[in-house]
Amino acid sequence: MTPQLSAFQRLLTIMDELRERCPWDRKQTFLSLRKLTIEETYELADELLSENLDGIKEEVGDLLLHMVFYARIASEQGAWDIADALNSVCDKLIERHPHIYGDVVAEDEEAVKRNWEQIKLARGGGKKTVLSGVPTALPAMVKAMRMQEKTAQFGFDWDNVDQVWDKVREEMEEFREADNPADAEAEFGDLLFSLINYARWRGIDPETALERTNKKFRRRFEHVEASAGESGLAGMPLAEMEQRWQEAKSLPGEDGH
């Protein structure tokens, strides 16, 4: 047995033991684990953004545990087990890569993605439209990006990046001119959607870009806060806050922007 298979078997054995002997593990259900799985997924996303290999390893292990846990619960209900889940994804990968396991030609990444989507539509399985495969529970920014990517694969897209930027400018002006809260909200949504589309054309993941900015803002504001002394931020004039903020831009690891 390879080290990889041995480690996976060890995890399965431990999962069985915990499910049978640990009061907490025995109590868990699909729904009770759901929120924990979402939390673990975001923890992995944080480590991926930081490119922390040790952190990524730990979070991948945590998520694998959750997958094994779901499979154990399903097997107890006589529905399926981990082997069924693994074979299912293997069958799916073979089916959706006919350029590797069949006689279809796919010369670039876009052709591979088009084939994938067309096979999904042809197979059905409850997903009858191009966008039905985009989970409704995705965060709005990620969902917008995925919808744009999917429809673009079928030719529903702009001809060039200049047209996309023109659309951003148009939506920005419409948002600026909105004269009531309802219209302002609608136009702001349109503006964000168009900016996400422009990011896609520029090869930028908007979710990653915004999260990097969030982290940068936090680091710099915490520098401002740390320099406030015993009086705290309430006693610091705005001009001094701005000075400390500019200082933070020059700290090691900052990009100065």
PLY file of the C-alpha trace (Angstrom):
ply
format ascii 1.0
element vertex 257
property float x
property float y
property float z
element edge 256
property int vertex1
property int vertex2
end_header
0.00 0.00 0.00
1.34 3.45 -0.91
1.89 6.08 1.82
-1.05 8.05 0.43
-3.45 5.10 0.60
-2.12 4.13 4.02
-2.76 7.64 5.36
-6.26 7.70 3.87
-7.05 4.30 5.42
-5.79 5.61 8.77
-8.22 8.55 8.53
-11.11 6.20 7.70
-10.25 4.00 10.67
-10.05 6.95 13.07
-13.36 8.29 11.73
-15.03 4.93 12.41
-13.61 4.84 15.93
-14.72 8.39 16.72
-18.20 7.85 15.32
-18.62 4.78 17.48
-16.96 5.94 20.71
-16.92 9.77 20.95
-20.13 11.42 22.26
-19.59 14.58 20.18
-18.85 12.72 16.95
-21.80 10.36 17.42
-24.15 13.34 17.70
-23.19 15.04 14.44
-25.46 15.17 11.38
-25.19 16.57 7.86
-26.73 19.84 9.01
-24.74 20.20 12.23
-21.50 19.80 10.27
-22.52 22.18 7.49
-21.58 25.43 9.24
-18.31 23.91 10.42
-17.44 22.87 6.87
-18.13 26.39 5.62
-15.84 27.77 8.34
-13.08 25.32 7.41
-13.44 26.28 3.75
-12.90 29.94 4.56
-9.91 29.05 6.72
-8.40 27.22 3.75
-9.15 30.23 1.54
-7.22 32.46 3.96
-4.19 30.17 3.90
-4.31 29.96 0.10
-4.29 33.74 -0.12
-1.25 33.86 2.15
0.40 30.97 0.24
1.21 29.44 3.61
2.06 25.85 2.68
1.94 24.51 6.25
-1.40 26.22 6.82
-2.76 24.91 3.52
-1.72 21.38 4.51
-3.55 21.64 7.83
-6.74 23.05 6.33
-6.78 20.50 3.48
-6.59 17.80 6.16
-9.45 19.38 8.08
-11.63 19.48 4.98
-10.77 15.88 4.10
-11.94 14.91 7.57
-15.27 16.60 6.90
-15.69 14.76 3.59
-14.97 11.44 5.29
-17.43 12.38 8.06
-20.23 13.04 5.54
-19.50 9.73 3.83
-19.61 7.86 7.15
-23.03 9.37 7.99
-24.35 8.49 4.52
-23.10 4.91 4.86
-24.92 4.57 8.20
-28.12 5.52 6.37
-27.46 2.91 3.69
-27.19 5.60 1.00
-23.55 5.52 -0.17
-20.04 5.33 1.23
-16.69 7.00 0.57
-15.88 4.55 -2.24
-19.12 5.48 -4.03
-18.28 9.19 -3.74
-14.73 8.71 -5.01
-15.79 6.49 -7.90
-18.49 9.01 -8.79
-16.02 11.88 -9.13
-13.58 9.66 -11.04
-16.34 8.72 -13.51
-17.26 12.39 -13.85
-13.67 13.42 -14.56
-13.28 10.75 -17.24
-16.59 11.68 -18.85
-15.85 15.40 -18.89
-12.32 15.07 -20.26
-13.00 13.37 -23.59
-9.88 15.05 -25.00
-7.88 12.84 -22.59
-10.03 9.69 -22.34
-11.74 9.85 -25.74
-11.22 11.13 -29.25
-12.31 14.77 -28.80
-9.77 17.49 -29.61
-9.41 20.45 -27.24
-6.53 22.73 -28.15
-6.79 25.25 -25.30
-8.27 25.93 -21.88
-11.40 27.60 -23.28
-12.21 24.55 -25.41
-11.88 22.32 -22.35
-14.30 24.50 -20.38
-16.82 24.62 -23.24
-16.75 20.83 -23.54
-17.22 20.51 -19.78
-20.31 22.74 -19.76
-21.83 21.10 -22.84
-21.41 17.63 -21.35
-23.04 18.81 -18.11
-26.03 20.19 -20.03
-26.36 17.08 -22.17
-26.25 14.80 -19.15
-28.87 16.82 -17.26
-29.16 15.50 -13.73
-31.37 18.39 -12.67
-29.10 21.05 -14.21
-31.10 22.06 -17.27
-29.60 25.50 -17.95
-26.12 26.97 -18.22
-26.50 28.92 -14.97
-28.25 26.23 -12.94
-24.83 24.87 -12.00
-23.95 28.06 -10.11
-24.84 27.46 -6.44
-27.32 29.97 -5.07
-25.47 30.03 -1.73
-22.26 31.42 -3.21
-21.20 34.89 -2.03
-22.58 37.48 -4.46
-19.23 38.53 -5.91
-18.11 34.96 -6.55
-21.52 34.14 -8.02
-21.36 37.08 -10.43
-17.92 35.98 -11.64
-19.02 32.38 -12.16
-22.15 33.41 -14.07
-20.11 35.65 -16.35
-17.56 32.90 -16.95
-20.20 30.32 -17.78
-22.22 32.47 -20.19
-19.01 33.68 -21.88
-18.19 30.08 -22.79
-21.25 30.08 -25.02
-20.40 33.37 -26.73
-22.50 35.69 -24.55
-19.77 38.25 -24.00
-18.33 41.54 -25.19
-16.03 41.71 -28.21
-13.16 43.49 -26.49
-12.05 44.94 -23.17
-12.68 48.54 -24.26
-16.39 47.77 -24.57
-16.36 46.30 -21.08
-14.74 49.44 -19.66
-17.27 51.63 -21.49
-20.00 49.66 -19.73
-18.34 50.31 -16.36
-18.27 54.04 -17.07
-21.91 53.97 -18.17
-22.98 52.19 -14.98
-20.88 54.53 -12.85
-22.66 57.55 -14.32
-26.08 55.95 -13.83
-25.21 55.24 -10.20
-24.04 58.84 -9.68
-27.32 60.17 -11.11
-29.64 57.86 -9.12
-31.87 60.12 -7.04
-33.56 57.72 -4.62
-32.38 54.83 -2.42
-34.01 52.06 -4.48
-32.53 53.28 -7.77
-29.15 53.89 -6.12
-29.07 50.32 -4.82
-30.01 48.89 -8.22
-27.42 50.99 -10.04
-24.75 50.16 -7.49
-25.42 46.47 -8.10
-25.12 47.02 -11.85
-21.86 48.94 -11.33
-20.37 46.15 -9.20
-21.44 43.53 -11.75
-19.80 45.48 -14.57
-16.60 45.99 -12.54
-16.45 42.26 -11.81
-16.83 41.62 -15.53
-14.00 44.06 -16.29
-11.83 42.28 -13.71
-12.55 38.99 -15.47
-11.41 40.47 -18.78
-8.23 41.71 -17.11
-7.52 38.28 -15.62
-8.20 39.43 -12.05
-10.13 37.43 -9.47
-12.22 40.18 -7.82
-12.82 38.20 -4.63
-9.08 37.71 -4.12
-8.34 41.33 -5.01
-10.88 42.67 -2.52
-9.72 40.33 0.24
-6.11 41.46 -0.25
-7.30 45.06 0.10
-9.29 44.12 3.23
-6.16 42.63 4.77
-4.09 45.67 3.80
-6.66 48.05 5.29
-6.71 46.06 8.51
-2.92 46.00 8.87
-2.65 49.74 8.30
-5.52 50.72 10.57
-4.15 48.50 13.32
-0.88 50.42 12.98
-2.82 53.67 13.42
-4.62 52.19 16.43
-1.41 50.92 18.02
0.15 54.38 17.77
-2.79 56.04 19.52
-1.43 55.38 22.98
-3.47 55.29 26.16
-5.91 57.96 24.93
-7.03 55.68 22.13
-8.40 56.61 18.76
-11.03 58.90 20.28
-8.29 61.29 21.34
-6.35 61.24 18.07
-7.04 64.05 15.59
-7.86 63.03 12.04
-4.71 64.70 10.72
-2.58 62.51 12.98
-4.53 59.41 11.94
-3.71 60.25 8.32
-0.04 60.72 9.20
0.09 57.31 10.90
-1.75 55.78 7.94
0.89 57.11 5.57
3.58 55.70 7.89
1.91 52.30 7.66
2.32 52.35 3.87
6.11 52.35 4.36
6.21 49.41 6.75
8.01 46.21 5.65
5.80 44.05 3.48
3.59 46.93 2.33
3.33 47.90 -1.32
2.96 51.62 -0.70
-0.39 51.86 -2.49
0 1
1 2
2 3
3 4
4 5
5 6
6 7
7 8
8 9
9 10
10 11
11 12
12 13
13 14
14 15
15 16
16 17
17 18
18 19
19 20
20 21
21 22
22 23
23 24
24 25
25 26
26 27
27 28
28 29
29 30
30 31
31 32
32 33
33 34
34 35
35 36
36 37
37 38
38 39
39 40
40 41
41 42
42 43
43 44
44 45
45 46
46 47
47 48
48 49
49 50
50 51
51 52
52 53
53 54
54 55
55 56
56 57
57 58
58 59
59 60
60 61
61 62
62 63
63 64
64 65
65 66
66 67
67 68
68 69
69 70
70 71
71 72
72 73
73 74
74 75
75 76
76 77
77 78
78 79
79 80
80 81
81 82
82 83
83 84
84 85
85 86
86 87
87 88
88 89
89 90
90 91
91 92
92 93
93 94
94 95
95 96
96 97
97 98
98 99
99 100
100 101
101 102
102 103
103 104
104 105
105 106
106 107
107 108
108 109
109 110
110 111
111 112
112 113
113 114
114 115
115 116
116 117
117 118
118 119
119 120
120 121
121 122
122 123
123 124
124 125
125 126
126 127
127 128
128 129
129 130
130 131
131 132
132 133
133 134
134 135
135 136
136 137
137 138
138 139
139 140
140 141
141 142
142 143
143 144
144 145
145 146
146 147
147 148
148 149
149 150
150 151
151 152
152 153
153 154
154 155
155 156
156 157
157 158
158 159
159 160
160 161
161 162
162 163
163 164
164 165
165 166
166 167
167 168
168 169
169 170
170 171
171 172
172 173
173 174
174 175
175 176
176 177
177 178
178 179
179 180
180 181
181 182
182 183
183 184
184 185
185 186
186 187
187 188
188 189
189 190
190 191
191 192
192 193
193 194
194 195
195 196
196 197
197 198
198 199
199 200
200 201
201 202
202 203
203 204
204 205
205 206
206 207
207 208
208 209
209 210
210 211
211 212
212 213
213 214
214 215
215 216
216 217
217 218
218 219
219 220
220 221
221 222
222 223
223 224
224 225
225 226
226 227
227 228
228 229
229 230
230 231
231 232
232 233
233 234
234 235
235 236
236 237
237 238
238 239
239 240
240 241
241 242
242 243
243 244
244 245
245 246
246 247
247 248
248 249
249 250
250 251
251 252
252 253
253 254
254 255
255 256
